[in-house]
């Protein structure tokens, strides 16, 4: 019981450090006004849909887009949306859909034990040039 609590607290601290290291959306992606991430988590098995969640990201939010795998025994897994979001900002892309498979490992876990389907929509800040061209 105690070891589990220590593990959880170490994991929470690592998560906090990762968020701080990622910086704020306003610093990392100054042109972004908001991001909406819709995720559907899937697991292998009889009831494949594990969870559906929506994450609203604002300029004041940490630019940390690494989602944990929801399978309890998964080690080193998860879904990193950072490269996808970075590419969207670079290409000024407003929406994207896709799938990612968890690369985590553990004894007894199937290689494709979990996956997510994502849909990301992004609003960019209106610049003086874009406001003038829309008039």
PyMOL commands that set and color helices and strands:
alter all, ss='L'
color gray80, all
select helices_A, chain A and resi 2-22+25-28+82-91+128-133
alter helices_A, ss='H'
color red, helices_A
select strands_A, chain A and resi 32-43+49-58+66-67+79-80+95-101+114-124
alter strands_A, ss='S'
color yellow, strands_A
deselect
rebuild
show_as cartoon
